[in-house]
Amino acid sequence: MFGNLGIPELLVIMGLALLIFGAKRLPEIGSSLGKGIREFKSSIKDMKNSIEDPDQAVPSSREIDAPASMNETAKRREGEPKKLSE
């Protein structure tokens, strides 16, 4: 599909993107696109691993970052400061 794109076509596409989004937004767009692709690949890999071997499934990053208990979350909402020893 993209095999027929040459240097002139790519330059036109890049020029249009520069005009539409501006020079300041292009790095942000590229960064967010890269993060999205990385997260998608990671989720596909996690899903594939959990299907192949359910006992050895790796927890997702959301499960790792989740608080240990709901009481801890409730305390943080009430305004209690987080302990430094955690």
N, C-alpha and C positions, 0 to 999 in steps of 0.2 A: 504494500500500500504506500509506504513512504519511501520505497526504493527509488522512485523516479524523481525525487526532489534533489535539485542540484544547488550549487552555491548561490546563484542569483535568486532562486525561490526562497531559500533560507534567509537571505539578507532582507528580502521584502517582508517576510513574516516577522523577523526580529525588528525591523523598522516600524511596522504597524503596531507591534506590542509596545515599543518604546513610546510611540505617539499616544496610544490609548491609555496606558497605565502610568507613564512618566518614569523618569530615571530613579526616583526615590522608592517607588513601589515595587519595581522589578525584583530587587533582592529579597524583599519580604515575601513576595509571591513565590519565588523559587524556593525559599526556605520552608514555607508552609507546605508547599507541594512535596518537597523532599520528606518532611516529617510525616505527612499523610501516607506517602508510599511506604515509608519504613514501618509505620504502625500497621498498615494493611498486611505487609509481608509477615510481620511478627504475629499478627492474629491468625493468619493462614497457617503459619508454622505451628503455633500452639494448638490449633484445631486439628491439624494433621497428626500431631503427636498424641493428642488425647484420643483420637479415633484408633490409632495403631496400638497404643498401649495405655488403656485408661488408668492403670495403677500408677504409672510414672508421669502422669500429666503435670506439667509445670503450671503453677498459678499465674494468672495474668497480672500485669502491673497494677491494675485496679485492686485486685485482691490483696496484694502485698502492701499497698499504701493505705488500705482501709484501717480504721482504728480497731484496737483490740476488742473493745466492747462498746455497747451502746451507752453505758454509763459514762464512759470517758468522753464521748461526743457530747452528751448532755451537760457535763461539767464545763466543757469548753464553751458551750453556747451561753451558759450562765455568767461567764466572765471570769471564771477561776483561771489564774495564770498557769501556764504549763510548767511542770517541774523540770529543772535542769538535768536531773539524773535520768530522764527518759531517753 
